[in-house]
Protein backbone atom coordinates (compact mmCIF):
# COMPACT_ATOMS: atom_id res chain seq x y z
CA UNK A 1 0.00 0.00 0.00
CA UNK A 2 2.81 2.41 0.90
CA UNK A 3 4.64 1.69 -2.35
CA UNK A 4 1.46 2.36 -4.31
CA UNK A 5 1.05 5.70 -2.55
CA UNK A 6 4.62 6.69 -3.39
CA UNK A 7 4.05 5.76 -7.04
CA UNK A 8 0.82 7.78 -7.18
CA UNK A 9 2.55 10.82 -5.69
CA UNK A 10 5.45 10.50 -8.14
CA UNK A 11 3.04 10.33 -11.09
CA UNK A 12 1.12 13.32 -9.75
CA UNK A 13 4.30 15.42 -9.55
CA UNK A 14 5.31 14.24 -13.03
CA UNK A 15 1.91 15.25 -14.46
CA UNK A 16 1.90 18.62 -12.69
CA UNK A 17 5.37 19.48 -13.99
CA UNK A 18 4.37 18.52 -17.53
CA UNK A 19 1.19 20.60 -17.28
CA UNK A 20 3.03 23.64 -15.92
CA UNK A 21 5.64 23.51 -18.67
CA UNK A 22 3.04 23.12 -21.41
CA UNK A 23 0.93 25.99 -20.04
CA UNK A 24 3.98 28.26 -19.84
CA UNK A 25 4.98 27.36 -23.39
CA UNK A 26 1.45 28.13 -24.64
CA UNK A 27 1.20 31.40 -22.70
CA UNK A 28 4.56 32.70 -23.91
CA UNK A 29 4.24 31.33 -27.44
CA UNK A 30 7.56 29.56 -27.08
CA UNK A 31 8.54 26.03 -27.94
CA UNK A 32 11.27 23.52 -27.19
CA UNK A 33 12.87 21.04 -29.58
CA UNK A 34 11.45 17.53 -29.64
CA UNK A 35 13.37 14.30 -30.27
CA UNK A 36 13.89 15.06 -33.98
CA UNK A 37 14.68 18.74 -33.44
CA UNK A 38 11.30 20.19 -34.42
CA UNK A 39 9.71 22.84 -32.23
CA UNK A 40 6.89 21.67 -29.98
CA UNK A 41 4.68 23.25 -27.33
CA UNK A 42 3.63 19.87 -25.95
CA UNK A 43 6.77 18.07 -24.77
CA UNK A 44 6.51 15.12 -22.43
CA UNK A 45 8.35 15.20 -19.13
CA UNK A 46 10.09 12.02 -20.20
CA UNK A 47 11.63 13.94 -23.09
CA UNK A 48 12.51 16.90 -20.86
CA UNK A 49 14.26 14.55 -18.42
CA UNK A 50 16.22 13.08 -21.33
CA UNK A 51 17.23 16.57 -22.45
CA UNK A 52 18.68 17.12 -18.97
CA UNK A 53 20.83 13.98 -19.07
CA UNK A 54 24.46 15.04 -18.74
CA UNK A 55 23.71 18.09 -16.58
CA UNK A 56 25.65 17.45 -13.39
CA UNK A 57 26.21 19.05 -10.00
CA UNK A 58 29.86 19.36 -9.00
CA UNK A 59 30.69 19.79 -5.32
CA UNK A 60 34.14 21.10 -4.49
CA UNK A 61 35.26 20.94 -0.88
CA UNK A 62 37.92 23.51 -0.14
CA UNK A 63 39.06 24.90 3.20
CA UNK A 64 36.04 23.49 4.99
CA UNK A 65 33.59 25.08 2.54
CA UNK A 66 31.64 23.49 -0.27
CA UNK A 67 31.37 25.23 -3.64
CA UNK A 68 28.59 24.02 -5.93
CA UNK A 69 28.69 24.23 -9.74
CA UNK A 70 26.20 23.03 -12.33
CA UNK A 71 27.96 21.60 -15.37
CA UNK A 72 26.82 21.32 -19.01
CA UNK A 73 23.87 23.71 -18.65
CA UNK A 74 22.99 24.90 -22.17
CA UNK A 75 20.60 27.67 -23.29
CA UNK A 76 17.75 25.18 -23.90
CA UNK A 77 18.12 23.95 -20.31
CA UNK A 78 18.08 27.50 -18.97
CA UNK A 79 14.94 28.29 -20.95
CA UNK A 80 13.10 25.21 -19.69
CA UNK A 81 14.13 26.02 -16.12
CA UNK A 82 12.94 29.62 -16.54
CA UNK A 83 9.57 28.37 -17.76
CA UNK A 84 9.24 26.03 -14.76
CA UNK A 85 9.77 28.93 -12.36
CA UNK A 86 12.08 30.28 -9.66
CA UNK A 87 11.88 27.26 -7.31
CA UNK A 88 13.20 25.00 -10.07
CA UNK A 89 15.78 27.57 -11.19
CA UNK A 90 17.04 27.70 -7.60
CA UNK A 91 17.73 23.95 -7.69
CA UNK A 92 20.06 24.59 -10.63
CA UNK A 93 21.72 27.59 -8.92
CA UNK A 94 20.16 30.09 -11.35
CA UNK A 95 17.97 32.03 -8.92
CA UNK A 96 18.58 33.40 -5.45
Order of alpha helices (4+ residues) and beta strands (2+ residues): alpha-beta-beta-alpha-beta-beta-alpha-alpha
